[in-house]
Amino acid sequence: MSKRRAIISYDKLSLDQKKQILRDFPDGYINHLTTIKTPTGEVLDALVWETDEVIYLVKINKIQPKAKPVEDDDDDFDDFDKPDDLKDDDLDDNDDDDNDDYNDDPSDDDDSEED
């Protein structure tokens, strides 16, 4: 004697059936989903769920996350331009430092050997 087979949407399951699915799949059913393509070209995710009397193919609706609209506000980025304790005059003074360890003239290298 074979079990009856049924296709049902998750939304149409009774509360008891949803609770039973949670008991049967305590770690979640996401890894047990099967992708099915209908004759109309629609792609569905479905869960094969077997009870004592029926083998269900439960259609799971994909929930599309709703993205929060991004506001185009340029004022938020003004805080990242420069630190508060740094003045505009301090930015121009950095070019006059004579304490640089970098030597721009390659002819002054003492380590270079010529053969």
N, C-alpha and C positions, 0 to 999 in steps of 0.2 A: 504494500500500500504506500503510495507516494504522497508527499505533502502537497498541499494546495500552494500555489504561487500567487503573489499579489504585488502590484506596483502601487505605491502610495507616496504622496508628498509628505515631507516631514511636518509641514504645517497642519496637515489633516490627521496626524496621529493623536490618539487620546493622551491625556496626562499620564495614565498608567503605562502606556506603551513607551512614552518618552523616558519615564523613570526606569523602565526595564532596559532600554538601550544604554542608559547611564550605568546600570549594574553590569550589563554584558560587556561594555567597553569602558572600564574604570579609568584607563589612561587616555580616553578620548578616541573618537572614531576617525579622525582626520587621516590617519595612515591606512585606514581600511577602505577608503573611498575608491570607487571605480569610475572612470570617465567613459561616458556613453554618448555616441553621436546618434541623434534621432534621424529618421528619414527626411525630415524637413531641414536638416543641417544644423540644428541646435545641439550644443554640447552641454551635457548634464553631468553633474557629479552624483553618484548614487552609492548607497550603502547596502550591501547584502547582509540582511539580518534574519537569522533563523530562530524561530520559536518552536515549541512542541508541535503546533498544528500547522503553521504557515511559514513559508520562506518569503520574506518581504524584500522587495527592491525599493528602498526608500530614497526618493529624490530629495537631494539637498540643494537648497538655493544658495548660490554664491552671494555672499554679502559684499558689495562693493563699498570700500571705505570712502566716506565722504571727506574730501580734502577741505581743510579750512582755507577760506580765501586769503590770499596773501595781499596785504595792503602795501601799496607803493608809497612808502614814506621814507624819504631820503634823510630826514632829521635823525633817524636812529644811528646812522653811520658817522655822523659828525663826532661822536664820542671817541672814535677809533683813529682819528687823524693824528693827534699828538697827545702826549701826557699833559695833565693839568699843570704840573709844576714846571713845564718847559715853555719858555717864551720864544717868540719868533726870532728875537735877536740872538738867542743861544744857538739856533740852528745854523746861522750864517757864520759863526765864529769857529766852527769845526775845521774849516779849510786851512787855517793858519797854524796848525799844530806842527812843531818841529820835532816832536818826540816820537815820530813814527819809526818803527824798526825796519820798515820796508825800504829797500834801496832801489830807486828808479833807474840808476845808471849801471848797466851790466859791466862796464869797463872797470868799475871800482871793486869788483869781486876779488878778494884775496885768495879764495879757495880754487879758482880756476887755474888749470895748468895748460901751458901751451907747449907742444912738442915740435 
